[in-house]
Amino acid sequence: MSTTYSVLSPQEERIQEELQGKHKIYGRKRSYEILDSFQNTRPRIDVERAKYFTESFRETEGEPLVLRWSKALKHIAENITIYIEDNQLIVGRSGYEGRYGILYPELDGDFLDLAIEELPKRTKSPFDISKEDADIIVKDIAPYWKGKTFHEDLAKALPKETVKFTYDPKDSLKSRFIVNETASFRSSIQWVHDYEKVLKRGFKGIKEDAEKQLKALDPLSPVDSMEKEPFLKAIITVSEAIILWSKRHGKLADELALKETDAKRKKELEEIAERCSWVPENPARNFREAVQSQWFTQMFSRIEQKTGTVISNGRMDQYLYPYYKKDIEDGTLTDEGAIELLECVWGAMAQFIDLYISPTGGAFNEGYAHWEAVTIGGQTKNGVDATNELTYLFLQSKREFPLNYPDLAARIHARSPERYLYEVAETIKDGSGFPKLINDEEVVPLLLAKGAKFEEAYDYAVSGCAECRMPNRDTYTSPCAYINFAAAVEMVLYNGKMKLYGDETIGLETGDPRNFTTWEEFWKAYLAQQTNFLKHAFIQQHEIINLRPKHFAAPMGSALHDLCMKNLKDLHTPKIEGGIDLGYFEFIGYGTVIDSLAAIKKLVFEDKRITMEKLIEAVENNFEGYEVIRQMLINAPSYGNNDSYADSIAKALDLEALKFTEKYSEELGVHLDLRYVPFTSHVPFGKVVSATPNGRKAYTPLADGSSASHGADVNGPTAVLLSNFTSKNYSHRERAARLLNVKLSPACVEGNSGSEKLVSFIRTWCDLKLWHLQFNIINKQTLLDAQKEPEKYRNLLVRVAGYSAYFTDLSPDLQNDIIARTEHENLG
């Protein structure tokens, strides 16, 4: 490192040792050998999933979609190349050895041929592809899908007025980043399977249930013949597919064992073969089989469809615990052995890269983003603390094995044990951004308010960036809108226009703000723009809900959902009886909007220190020659400081959005809740918004999630929590996740006293009933050094937005965004 610090995080210490030529293994040798086999390599695109999926769809045209999907999965299972890597104990992958991504032509087929040319060249999360595979895409895959994709149908279905907010009028592949649909680059929003069902029953049991239901159908019923029969046949087929796929792994392991000369590895391969011949077809009998069965299920679900943020792992410390406990007690497993098996999964998981083909999807998910959350802690179905020995092994693995997989999520509640909170704090202090925290005291009551039973609400699993799912009760899968409300501020300033889009009037013509004489007039104009954005977001969602079942099916996901099997309906059906439909829309740029409105209210209308004319001149010129005005705006009341002036505006903005969704969600048949979770979209969304009245320069990132604007939170992290608390409308249930980033210097959490302060801070967050919290604990200079000499900092992990990524994999814009976050020197 170019700078000597008084205090380093453990991650920074490891990097410094590497720079000095000291390569130290902190955990298990096998885990590091797996990591060394692929780390810092560029991912490759494997086309086999897309090839075999397309081949099957060509042969099944005219059949029910869910049946076509299951047949395609079976065709893939029969033909896709099977790999077993050296050192691995847990097997199952859907592409090349090393880091790889797979394609979903049902999403991207209409422009796959064009995208393949750009992927190796793009600066954000590039992928390599062989000429042979590129030729298969261009000649065999893309031509079939042209005119058949969901994206094309959605673009045609949206009204012209809505398209104006959604796509570039000349190219529907390009987003305007104003009211942004997200349904066209993923088949489903984040999801969690009921893995326990597979562990206890196996796919053989699931298949047998479907066969019994099939025999019981009324042969004269048109509904049974045309809807239920194809669904059940699909469940049977997909069960056969994953069983076949696992047995192919077992056969390969047997073949490799016969050739293996090393006695230890030979025995490992024989045990792998035995496991693959038993699970996931049958119930797991021990911890090793349970882990292998879970991984097969998760990996095959990735082959099934592109789920937004990848299928999550659910509550692994709960459903794996009985197998762990039994094996520990009978002496067939040690804690070290258990962690080694889990880290084999982490290594396999890190090689699957969630590939976003579309430019919009790629912009949303920088740094090879991933959210395959493993949920630990929380409460049992009976409402008692769920922490167990396995919980602590997950935390231990995170501290000892420096990998950004899995995305570890720790549930916290008012009675979380002190040891658990201390170990969570120690893991956070490592500096790699894990775990993110989710608050039972906020989540559980909201789930109850939306119709869940206590045992369902207590058993939620973290899913995606900061959301949660209740397996067997959640039924809504349609991706929803990201809305750029900072653009609404700009449209008020320019009477419905945005500087980037020239003379085109996009929003409402709310009048020339120079003629406004009161704050109320400006506020009314802003709310008109905000409400108009919401109107078009809901129009998008109406069309998305109606179109998606014609394009997507999920037979395996349906097989693992009790309500799908009860009602004999695919998971993507708009309404499944007994389900709770939980969706959301995103408020992007919250802090930017709050601070801009607060500055206008205070400086223009109340104190009259700036005229509206001068303000508009300053922002039109990106503050060039107007630095005095810019500093006045920056120093106006700001969100994130426990300042009631700014926070009251924040609460009013939140309330207006809640009132809209409370009124109109029912028409869509879904709880379309207000959420503040940007992924990395606050960066591309900022690139369409010119300078804003909070002093932000043109086309720079917007505030992320429910965090403060960059550098605005000057009163410490506790004030950030309090602003979050006071800006929420607790009287409304139409609320979902609020992502909150806090950046701390390693010095402020140093030693035992630092851990105690961090635990106290987490307790405060929990008591305030805030949804989400995550940390970057790193010295700013480390990030600056990494920008200058990226080759020396390839292993530097940072928390981005609900996930951690390697800092050098991020674009300069996103790197600067993370650097610009306020680094708090104490936890006061």
C-alpha positions in Angstrom: 0.0 0.0 0.0 1.2 3.5 -0.8 0.1 4.8 2.6 0.6 3.7 6.1 -2.5 3.6 8.2 -2.9 3.6 12.0 -5.6 0.9 11.7 -6.3 -1.6 8.9 -9.2 -3.9 8.5 -8.4 -7.6 8.4 -9.0 -7.5 4.6 -6.6 -4.7 4.2 -4.0 -6.6 6.3 -4.4 -9.6 4.0 -3.9 -7.4 0.9 -0.8 -5.7 2.5 0.7 -9.2 3.2 0.1 -10.2 -0.4 1.8 -7.0 -1.6 4.8 -7.9 0.5 4.9 -11.4 -1.0 3.4 -13.2 2.0 0.7 -15.6 0.8 -1.1 -16.9 3.9 -3.9 -19.4 4.0 -6.4 -18.4 6.7 -8.8 -21.2 6.4 -8.9 -24.6 4.6 -6.4 -25.6 2.0 -9.0 -27.2 -0.3 -11.1 -24.1 -0.4 -8.1 -22.0 -1.4 -7.1 -24.5 -4.2 -10.6 -24.2 -5.6 -10.4 -20.4 -5.4 -7.0 -20.3 -7.0 -8.3 -22.3 -10.0 -10.5 -19.5 -11.2 -9.9 -16.2 -9.3 -9.2 -13.1 -11.4 -10.1 -14.8 -14.6 -12.5 -13.4 -17.1 -15.8 -15.3 -17.4 -16.6 -17.2 -20.6 -20.1 -17.6 -22.2 -21.2 -21.2 -22.5 -23.9 -21.6 -25.1 -25.1 -25.2 -24.4 -28.1 -24.3 -22.2 -29.3 -21.9 -24.9 -28.6 -24.3 -27.7 -30.5 -27.2 -26.2 -33.3 -25.0 -24.9 -33.8 -23.7 -28.4 -33.6 -27.1 -30.0 -36.4 -28.4 -27.8 -38.6 -25.3 -28.4 -38.3 -25.8 -32.1 -39.7 -29.4 -31.7 -42.6 -28.5 -29.3 -44.3 -25.6 -30.9 -48.1 -25.6 -30.3 -47.8 -27.5 -27.0 -48.7 -25.8 -23.6 -45.8 -23.6 -22.5 -45.2 -25.3 -19.1 -44.9 -28.6 -20.8 -42.6 -27.2 -23.5 -40.4 -25.7 -20.7 -40.1 -29.0 -18.8 -39.2 -30.9 -22.0 -36.6 -28.3 -22.8 -35.1 -28.8 -19.3 -35.0 -32.6 -19.8 -33.3 -32.1 -23.2 -30.7 -30.0 -21.5 -30.2 -32.5 -18.7 -29.7 -35.3 -21.2 -27.2 -33.4 -23.4 -25.4 -30.6 -21.5 -21.7 -31.4 -20.8 -21.0 -32.6 -17.2 -18.0 -31.5 -15.3 -16.3 -32.6 -12.1 -13.5 -30.3 -11.0 -10.3 -31.3 -9.2 -10.6 -30.8 -5.4 -14.4 -30.5 -5.5 -16.5 -32.5 -3.1 -19.8 -30.9 -4.3 -20.6 -31.2 -8.0 -23.0 -29.6 -10.5 -22.5 -26.8 -12.9 -24.3 -25.5 -16.0 -21.3 -24.4 -18.1 -17.6 -24.4 -18.6 -15.0 -25.0 -15.9 -13.8 -21.7 -14.4 -15.9 -18.6 -14.4 -18.8 -18.8 -16.8 -22.2 -17.4 -17.7 -25.1 -19.0 -19.6 -27.7 -17.5 -22.0 -31.4 -17.3 -21.9 -32.6 -16.7 -25.5 -36.2 -16.6 -24.4 -35.2 -13.2 -22.9 -32.5 -11.9 -25.2 -32.9 -13.8 -28.4 -34.1 -10.9 -30.4 -30.7 -9.1 -30.0 -28.4 -11.9 -28.9 -26.4 -11.8 -32.2 -25.7 -8.1 -31.8 -24.9 -8.4 -28.1 -22.4 -11.2 -28.5 -20.2 -8.8 -30.5 -20.2 -6.3 -27.7 -19.9 -8.4 -24.6 -16.1 -9.0 -24.8 -15.5 -5.3 -25.5 -17.7 -3.7 -22.8 -16.0 -2.2 -19.8 -18.7 -3.2 -17.3 -18.5 -6.9 -16.5 -17.1 -8.2 -19.8 -17.4 -11.8 -21.0 -15.3 -13.8 -23.5 -16.8 -16.1 -26.1 -15.2 -18.5 -28.5 -15.8 -18.0 -32.2 -17.4 -21.4 -32.4 -19.9 -20.6 -29.7 -20.6 -17.1 -31.3 -21.3 -18.8 -34.6 -23.9 -21.1 -32.9 -25.6 -18.1 -31.5 -25.7 -16.2 -34.7 -26.7 -19.1 -37.0 -28.7 -21.4 -34.8 -30.1 -19.7 -31.7 -30.8 -16.0 -32.4 -32.8 -16.5 -35.7 -35.4 -18.7 -34.0 -36.2 -16.2 -31.3 -36.6 -13.1 -33.4 -40.1 -11.9 -33.0 -40.9 -14.3 -30.1 -39.4 -12.6 -27.0 -41.2 -11.0 -24.2 -39.2 -7.8 -24.7 -40.6 -7.3 -28.2 -44.1 -8.0 -27.1 -43.9 -5.5 -24.2 -42.5 -2.7 -26.3 -45.4 -3.2 -28.7 -48.0 -3.3 -26.0 -47.1 -0.1 -24.1 -48.9 3.1 -25.0 -46.9 5.7 -26.8 -47.0 8.0 -23.8 -45.6 5.3 -21.6 -42.9 4.3 -24.1 -41.7 7.9 -24.0 -40.7 7.4 -20.3 -39.4 3.9 -20.9 -37.3 3.4 -24.1 -35.3 5.5 -26.5 -37.9 6.1 -29.2 -35.4 5.0 -31.9 -34.3 1.9 -30.1 -36.4 -0.1 -27.6 -33.3 -1.9 -26.4 -32.1 1.3 -24.8 -33.6 2.5 -21.6 -34.3 6.1 -20.9 -33.7 5.5 -17.2 -36.7 7.5 -16.2 -39.5 5.0 -15.6 -37.5 1.8 -16.2 -39.2 -1.6 -16.7 -37.0 -4.4 -15.5 -39.1 -7.4 -16.6 -37.4 -7.8 -20.0 -34.0 -8.8 -18.7 -35.0 -11.4 -16.2 -37.8 -14.0 -16.0 -38.6 -13.4 -12.4 -37.8 -11.2 -9.5 -35.7 -12.7 -6.7 -36.9 -16.0 -5.3 -36.3 -18.6 -2.7 -37.2 -22.3 -3.1 -38.5 -24.7 -0.4 -35.2 -26.6 -0.3 -36.4 -28.5 2.8 -39.0 -30.2 0.6 -36.3 -31.7 -1.6 -34.2 -32.8 1.4 -37.1 -34.5 3.1 -38.9 -36.0 0.1 -36.6 -36.0 -2.9 -37.7 -35.4 -6.5 -38.9 -39.0 -6.6 -41.5 -38.2 -4.0 -42.5 -35.0 -5.8 -42.9 -36.9 -9.0 -45.0 -39.6 -7.3 -47.3 -37.0 -5.9 -47.8 -35.5 -9.4 -48.5 -38.9 -10.8 -51.2 -39.5 -8.2 -52.8 -36.1 -9.0 -52.6 -36.9 -12.7 -54.5 -40.2 -12.2 -57.2 -38.4 -10.2 -58.1 -35.9 -12.9 -61.5 -35.9 -14.5 -60.9 -37.1 -18.1 -64.0 -35.3 -19.3 -63.2 -31.9 -17.8 -61.8 -29.4 -20.3 -60.0 -27.5 -17.6 -58.3 -30.7 -16.3 -57.4 -31.7 -19.9 -56.2 -28.3 -21.1 -54.6 -26.8 -18.0 -54.1 -29.3 -15.1 -52.9 -32.3 -17.2 -50.1 -30.4 -19.0 -49.0 -28.9 -15.7 -48.7 -32.2 -13.9 -46.9 -33.8 -16.9 -44.5 -30.9 -16.7 -43.8 -31.6 -13.0 -43.2 -35.3 -13.8 -40.9 -34.4 -16.7 -38.8 -31.9 -14.8 -38.4 -34.2 -11.8 -37.1 -36.9 -14.2 -34.8 -34.2 -15.7 -33.0 -33.3 -12.5 -32.7 -36.9 -11.4 -31.2 -37.8 -14.8 -28.8 -34.9 -14.6 -27.6 -35.9 -11.1 -27.1 -39.5 -12.1 -25.0 -38.4 -15.1 -22.7 -36.7 -12.5 -22.6 -39.9 -10.6 -21.6 -41.9 -13.7 -18.8 -39.4 -14.5 -17.5 -39.6 -10.9 -17.4 -43.4 -11.2 -15.5 -43.2 -14.4 -13.0 -40.7 -12.9 -12.6 -42.8 -9.9 -11.5 -45.8 -12.0 -8.8 -43.7 -13.6 -7.6 -41.9 -10.4 -4.3 -43.0 -9.0 -4.3 -40.9 -5.8 -6.0 -43.0 -3.1 -7.5 -40.1 -1.3 -9.1 -38.5 -4.4 -10.2 -41.9 -5.6 -12.2 -42.4 -2.4 -13.7 -38.9 -2.7 -14.8 -39.6 -6.2 -16.4 -42.8 -5.2 -18.3 -41.0 -2.4 -19.4 -38.3 -4.9 -20.7 -41.0 -7.2 -22.7 -42.6 -4.4 -24.2 -39.3 -3.3 -25.2 -38.4 -6.9 -26.9 -41.7 -7.4 -29.0 -41.1 -4.3 -29.8 -37.3 -4.2 -31.8 -35.3 -5.1 -33.9 -38.2 -6.3 -34.3 -39.5 -2.7 -34.4 -37.8 0.7 -31.0 -36.8 2.1 -29.7 -39.1 4.8 -26.8 -37.0 6.1 -25.1 -33.6 5.9 -23.1 -34.4 2.9 -26.1 -35.6 0.9 -28.2 -32.6 2.1 -25.6 -30.1 0.9 -25.2 -31.9 -2.5 -29.0 -32.1 -2.9 -29.4 -28.4 -2.2 -26.7 -27.5 -4.6 -28.2 -29.6 -7.4 -31.6 -28.0 -6.8 -30.2 -24.5 -6.8 -28.0 -25.0 -9.9 -30.8 -26.7 -11.9 -33.1 -23.8 -11.1 -30.5 -21.5 -12.7 -30.7 -23.6 -15.8 -34.5 -23.4 -15.6 -34.8 -19.6 -15.8 -33.0 -16.3 -15.2 -34.3 -15.2 -11.9 -33.5 -11.6 -11.0 -30.5 -11.6 -8.6 -30.3 -15.5 -8.8 -32.2 -18.0 -6.8 -31.4 -17.5 -3.1 -30.2 -20.3 -0.7 -32.8 -19.7 1.9 -32.3 -20.4 5.6 -29.4 -22.8 5.3 -28.6 -22.8 9.0 -32.1 -24.0 9.7 -32.9 -26.7 7.1 -29.3 -28.2 7.1 -29.1 -28.1 10.9 -30.8 -31.5 11.6 -28.4 -33.3 9.3 -25.4 -31.4 10.8 -26.5 -32.2 14.3 -27.1 -35.9 13.6 -23.7 -36.3 11.9 -21.8 -34.4 14.6 -23.4 -36.5 17.3 -22.7 -39.8 15.6 -19.1 -38.8 14.9 -19.3 -38.9 11.1 -18.8 -35.1 10.7 -16.6 -32.4 12.3 -17.1 -28.7 12.2 -14.0 -28.3 9.9 -15.5 -31.0 7.6 -18.8 -29.2 7.5 -17.2 -25.8 6.7 -15.1 -27.5 4.0 -18.2 -28.8 2.3 -20.0 -25.5 2.5 -16.9 -23.7 1.0 -16.9 -26.2 -1.9 -20.4 -24.8 -2.6 -19.2 -21.3 -2.3 -16.4 -22.0 -4.8 -18.8 -23.6 -7.2 -21.2 -20.7 -6.7 -18.5 -18.1 -7.4 -17.9 -19.6 -10.9 -21.4 -19.1 -12.1 -21.7 -15.4 -13.2 -25.1 -14.0 -13.6 -24.8 -12.7 -17.2 -26.9 -9.7 -18.2 -27.0 -9.4 -22.0 -29.0 -6.2 -22.3 -27.3 -2.8 -21.9 -29.9 -1.9 -19.2 -29.4 -5.1 -17.3 -25.7 -4.7 -17.4 -25.8 -1.1 -16.2 -28.0 -2.2 -13.2 -25.7 -5.0 -12.1 -22.0 -4.0 -12.3 -19.1 -6.0 -11.0 -20.6 -9.4 -11.8 -23.4 -8.7 -9.3 -24.8 -11.6 -7.4 -27.4 -12.0 -4.6 -27.6 -15.8 -3.8 -28.3 -14.9 -0.2 -27.7 -17.4 2.6 -29.9 -16.4 5.5 -28.7 -17.0 9.0 -30.2 -16.3 12.5 -33.6 -14.8 13.0 -36.4 -16.7 14.6 -38.0 -20.1 14.3 -41.6 -20.7 13.1 -42.6 -20.6 16.8 -41.0 -17.1 17.3 -38.0 -18.1 19.4 -34.4 -17.4 18.5 -33.2 -19.6 15.7 -29.4 -19.3 16.2 -27.6 -22.6 16.4 -24.0 -24.0 16.0 -24.3 -24.0 12.2 -25.1 -20.3 12.3 -21.7 -19.6 13.8 -19.9 -21.8 11.2 -21.3 -19.7 8.4 -19.9 -16.6 10.1 -16.6 -18.3 10.7 -16.3 -19.3 7.0 -16.9 -15.7 6.0 -14.1 -14.5 8.2 -11.6 -17.2 7.1 -12.3 -17.6 3.4 -12.0 -14.2 1.5 -14.6 -14.7 -1.2 -17.6 -12.6 -2.2 -19.8 -15.7 -2.4 -22.3 -16.4 -1.0 -24.1 -13.2 -0.2 -24.5 -13.7 3.6 -27.5 -12.1 5.2 -28.0 -12.1 9.0 -31.5 -11.7 10.4 -31.6 -9.6 13.6 -34.3 -9.4 16.2 -34.8 -7.8 19.6 -33.8 -11.0 21.4 -30.8 -11.9 19.2 -28.1 -13.4 21.5 -25.1 -11.3 22.5 -22.7 -13.8 21.1 -24.4 -13.8 17.8 -24.4 -10.1 17.5 -20.7 -10.0 18.5 -19.7 -12.5 15.9 -21.8 -10.7 13.3 -19.9 -7.5 14.3 -16.5 -9.3 14.1 -17.4 -10.5 10.6 -18.5 -7.1 9.5 -15.2 -5.7 10.8 -13.3 -7.9 8.3 -14.2 -5.2 5.8 -15.5 -7.3 2.9 -19.1 -6.1 3.4 -20.6 -9.3 5.0 -23.1 -9.9 6.4 -25.8 -7.5 5.4 -28.4 -7.2 8.1 -32.2 -7.6 7.9 -34.5 -6.6 10.7 -37.2 -9.0 12.0 -38.7 -6.2 14.0 -39.6 -4.4 10.7 -40.1 -7.3 8.3 -42.3 -9.7 10.4 -45.0 -7.1 11.2 -45.2 -6.0 7.6 -45.6 -9.6 6.4 -48.4 -10.1 9.0 -50.1 -6.9 7.8 -50.1 -8.3 4.2 -51.8 -11.5 5.2 -49.2 -13.9 6.4 -49.6 -16.3 9.3 -47.1 -15.9 12.2 -45.3 -19.1 11.4 -44.9 -18.0 7.8 -43.7 -14.5 8.7 -41.2 -15.8 11.2 -39.8 -18.2 8.6 -39.0 -15.6 5.9 -35.7 -15.9 4.0 -33.7 -13.0 2.6 -33.8 -12.9 -1.1 -32.1 -10.7 -3.6 -30.6 -7.4 -2.7 -32.6 -6.6 0.5 -35.9 -8.3 0.1 -37.4 -11.4 1.6 -39.6 -14.3 0.6 -41.9 -16.7 2.4 -41.6 -20.1 0.7 -44.9 -21.6 -0.2 -46.8 -18.4 0.4 -45.2 -15.8 -1.8 -46.5 -16.1 -5.4 -45.7 -12.9 -7.3 -42.8 -13.2 -9.7 -43.2 -10.2 -12.1 -40.2 -7.8 -12.1 -41.2 -4.2 -11.5 -40.3 -0.6 -12.3 -37.3 1.5 -11.2 -38.4 5.1 -11.2 -36.0 8.0 -11.4 -37.6 10.7 -9.3 -34.6 13.0 -9.6 -35.7 13.3 -13.2 -39.0 14.6 -11.9 -37.2 17.5 -10.1 -35.4 18.3 -13.4 -38.7 18.3 -15.3 -40.2 20.8 -12.8 -37.2 23.1 -13.5 -37.5 22.8 -17.3 -41.3 22.5 -17.6 -41.5 18.8 -18.6 -38.1 18.6 -20.4 -34.7 17.2 -19.6 -31.5 18.7 -20.8 -30.2 15.4 -22.1 -33.2 15.0 -24.3 -33.2 18.5 -25.8 -36.5 20.1 -26.8 -38.6 17.0 -26.4 -41.3 17.4 -23.7 -41.4 14.1 -21.8 -43.1 14.9 -18.5 -46.0 17.2 -17.6 -45.8 20.9 -18.5 -46.2 22.2 -15.0 -45.3 25.8 -15.8 -42.2 28.0 -15.7 -40.9 27.8 -12.1 -39.6 31.3 -12.3 -43.2 32.4 -12.1 -43.9 30.4 -8.9 -44.3 32.7 -5.9 -44.7 30.1 -3.2 -43.1 26.9 -2.1 -46.5 25.2 -2.3 -46.6 25.9 -6.1 -43.2 24.2 -6.6 -44.2 21.3 -4.3 -47.5 20.8 -6.2 -45.6 20.8 -9.5 -43.1 18.2 -8.3 -45.9 16.0 -7.0 -47.6 16.2 -10.3 -44.4 15.0 -12.1 -43.9 12.2 -9.4 -47.5 11.0 -9.7 -47.3 11.0 -13.5 -44.1 8.8 -13.3 -46.1 6.4 -11.0 -49.0 6.3 -13.4 -46.7 5.1 -16.2 -44.9 2.6 -13.9 -48.3 1.0 -13.1 -49.3 1.0 -16.8 -46.1 -0.9 -17.5 -46.8 -3.3 -14.7 -50.3 -4.0 -15.9 -49.0 -5.0 -19.3 -46.1 -7.0 -17.8 -48.5 -9.0 -15.6 -50.7 -9.9 -18.5 -47.9 -10.8 -21.0 -45.4 -12.8 -18.9 -47.4 -16.0 -18.6 -47.3 -16.2 -22.4 -43.5 -16.2 -22.4 -42.3 -17.9 -19.2 -42.9 -21.0 -17.2 -41.1 -22.5 -14.1 -42.0 -26.2 -13.7 -39.3 -26.9 -11.2 -40.0 -23.8 -9.2 -43.7 -24.8 -9.3 -42.9 -28.3 -8.1 -41.3 -26.9 -5.0 -44.2 -24.6 -4.1 -47.2 -26.0 -2.2 -49.7 -23.6 -3.6 -48.7 -24.3 -7.2 -49.1 -28.0 -6.6 -52.4 -27.5 -4.8 -53.9 -25.3 -7.5 -52.0 -27.0 -10.3 -50.8 -23.7 -11.7 -47.4 -22.6 -12.9 -45.5 -20.2 -10.6 -45.8 -17.4 -13.3 -49.6 -17.5 -13.3 -50.8 -14.0 -12.4 -53.0 -15.2 -9.5 -52.5 -18.3 -7.5 -55.3 -18.9 -4.9 -54.0 -18.7 -1.3 -50.9 -16.8 -2.3 -49.6 -13.4 -1.2 -48.6 -11.3 -4.1 -45.7 -9.1 -2.9 -44.2 -6.8 -5.6 -42.6 -3.4 -5.4 -41.4 -0.3 -7.3 -38.2 1.6 -6.7 -37.7 5.1 -5.6 -34.4 6.0 -7.2 -32.5 9.1 -6.0 -34.3 9.6 -2.7 -31.6 11.6 -1.0 -31.0 13.7 -4.2 -34.7 14.6 -4.4 -35.0 15.4 -0.7 -32.0 17.6 -0.6 -32.9 19.4 -3.8 -36.4 20.2 -2.6 -35.1 21.2 0.9 -32.6 23.6 -0.7 -35.3 25.2 -2.9 -37.8 25.6 -0.1 -35.2 27.1 2.3 -33.0 29.2 0.0 -35.5 30.4 -2.7 -38.9 30.7 -1.0 -38.2 31.1 2.8 -34.8 32.9 3.2 -34.9 34.3 -0.3 -31.1 34.1 -0.6 -31.3 32.9 -4.2 -33.9 33.7 -6.9 -35.4 30.9 -8.9 -33.9 32.5 -12.0 -30.4 32.4 -10.5 -30.9 28.8 -9.3 -31.9 27.6 -12.8 -29.0 29.5 -14.3 -26.6 27.8 -11.9 -27.9 24.2 -12.6 -28.2 24.9 -16.4 -24.5 25.8 -16.4 -23.6 22.8 -14.2 -22.5 25.4 -11.6 -19.6 26.6 -13.8 -19.1 30.2 -12.5 -21.7 29.6 -9.8 -19.7 27.9 -7.0 -20.9 30.3 -4.4 -24.5 29.3 -5.1 -23.5 25.6 -5.2 -21.9 25.8 -1.8 -25.1 27.5 -0.5 -27.1 24.6 -1.9 -24.7 21.9 -0.5 -25.0 23.5 3.0 -28.8 23.7 3.0 -30.7 21.3 5.3 -29.9 17.7 4.1 -31.4 14.3 4.7 -29.2 11.9 6.8 -28.5 14.4 9.6 -31.5 13.9 11.9 -32.7 17.3 10.7 -36.4 17.7 10.9 -36.5 20.3 8.1 -35.2 17.8 5.4 -36.6 14.7 7.0 -40.2 16.1 7.0 -39.9 16.5 3.2 -38.5 13.0 3.0 -41.6 11.7 4.9 -44.0 13.7 2.7 -42.4 12.3 -0.5 -42.7 8.8 0.9 -46.3 9.3 1.9 -47.4 10.5 -1.5 -45.9 7.4 -3.2 -47.5 5.2 -0.5 -50.9 6.8 -1.1 -50.7 6.2 -4.8 -49.8 2.5 -4.5 -52.4 2.0 -1.7 -55.1 3.3 -4.1 -54.0 1.6 -7.4 -52.2 -1.7 -6.4 -55.5 -3.4 -5.8 -56.4 -2.9 -9.5 -53.3 -4.9 -10.4 -54.1 -7.6 -7.9 -50.8 -7.2 -6.0 -49.1 -5.5 -3.1 -47.0 -3.2 -5.2 -44.9 -1.7 -2.3 -42.6 1.2 -2.2 -38.9 0.2 -2.1 -35.6 2.0 -1.9 -33.1 -0.6 -3.4 -31.2 0.6 -6.4 -28.6 -2.2 -7.0 -26.2 0.0 -9.0 -28.9 1.7 -11.0 -28.4 5.0 -9.2 -25.2 5.4 -11.4 -26.9 5.0 -14.9 -29.9 6.9 -13.7 -27.7 9.7 -12.6 -26.2 9.8 -16.2 -29.5 11.1 -17.6 -30.1 13.8 -14.9 -28.4 17.1 -15.3 -27.2 19.2 -12.3 -29.7 19.2 -9.4 -30.5 21.9 -6.8 -28.6 20.0 -4.0 -25.3 21.0 -5.6 -24.9 17.7 -7.4 -23.0 18.0 -10.7 -24.6 16.9 -14.0 -24.8 13.2 -14.9 -23.1 12.0 -11.7 -24.6 9.2 -9.5 -27.8 9.9 -7.6 -28.1 9.1 -3.9 -28.3 5.3 -3.4 -31.2 3.5 -1.6 -32.3 5.3 1.5 -28.8 6.5 2.2 -27.9 10.1 2.3 -26.5 12.0 -0.6 -22.7 11.7 -1.0 -21.0 13.7 1.8 -24.3 15.2 3.1 -24.4 13.1 6.2 -22.2 15.2 8.4 -23.7 14.4 11.9 -22.5 10.8 12.2 -24.1 7.4 11.4 -26.6 7.5 14.2 -28.1 10.6 12.7 -28.4 8.6 9.4 -30.4 6.0 11.3 -32.7 8.6 12.8 -33.3 10.3 9.5 -34.3 6.9 8.1 -36.6 6.4 11.1 -38.3 9.8 11.0 -38.9 9.8 7.2 -40.9 6.6 7.2 -44.7 6.4 7.4 -45.3 3.6 9.8 -49.1 4.0 9.5 -48.9 2.4 6.0 -48.3 -1.2 5.2 -47.3 -0.5 1.5 -43.7 -0.5 2.5 -40.8 -2.8 1.5 -37.0 -2.8 1.8 -34.9 0.3 2.4 -31.3 -0.3 1.5 -29.0 1.6 3.8 -25.2 1.9 3.3 -22.9 3.0 6.2 -19.2 3.5 5.6 -16.9 3.4 8.6 -13.1 3.8 9.1 -11.5 0.7 10.5 -10.1 2.8 13.4 -13.6 3.5 14.8 -14.4 -0.2 15.3 -10.9 -1.2 16.4 -10.5 -3.9 19.1 -13.1 -5.3 21.6 -14.4 -1.8 22.4 -15.0 -1.2 18.7 -16.9 -4.5 18.4 -19.0 -3.5 21.4 -19.8 -0.1 19.8 -20.8 -1.8 16.6 -23.1 -4.2 18.4 -24.7 -1.3 20.2 -25.1 0.5 16.8 -26.8 -2.6 15.4 -29.1 -2.8 18.5 -30.1 0.8 17.9 -30.9 0.1 14.2 -32.9 -2.9 15.3 -34.8 -0.9 17.9 -35.7 1.7 15.3 -37.2 -1.0 13.2 -35.3 -0.1 10.0 -35.3 -2.8 7.3 -31.7 -3.2 6.1 -28.2 -2.2 7.0 -24.8 -2.9 5.5 -21.3 -1.6 6.0 -18.1 -0.8 4.2 -15.3 -0.7 6.7 -12.2 0.4 4.8 -9.8 3.3 4.6 -10.5 5.7 1.8 -6.9 5.8 0.7 -7.0 2.0 0.1 -9.7 2.6 -2.5 -7.7 5.5 -4.1 -4.6 3.3 -4.2 -6.7 0.5 -5.9 -7.8 2.9 -8.6 -4.2 3.9 -9.3 -2.8 0.3 -9.3 -5.6 -2.1 -9.9 -3.3 -5.0 -10.6 -2.2 -5.0 -7.0 -5.7 -4.9 -5.5 -7.5 -7.6 -7.5 -8.7 -9.2 -4.3 -10.1 -6.0 -2.7 -13.8 -6.5 -1.9 -16.3 -3.7 -1.3 -20.0 -3.5 -0.4 -21.9 -2.1 -3.4 -25.6 -2.4 -3.1 -26.9 -5.5 -1.4 -23.9 -7.4 -2.7 -20.1 -7.3 -2.5 -17.9 -7.1 -5.5 -14.2 -6.8 -6.3 -13.5 -3.1 -6.5 -11.4 -3.4 -9.6 -14.2 -5.1 -11.5 -16.4 -1.9 -11.1 -16.5 0.9 -13.5 -14.7 4.2 -12.6 -18.1 5.8 -12.0 -19.2 3.2 -9.5 -15.7 3.2 -7.9 -16.0 6.9 -7.4 -19.5 6.6 -6.1 -18.2 4.2 -3.3 -15.2 6.5 -2.6 -17.6 9.5 -2.3 -19.7 7.9 0.4 -19.1 9.6 3.8 -16.5 7.7 5.8 -17.6 8.1 9.4 -14.8 8.3 12.0 -16.9 7.3 15.0 -20.2 5.6 15.7 -21.7 8.5 17.6 
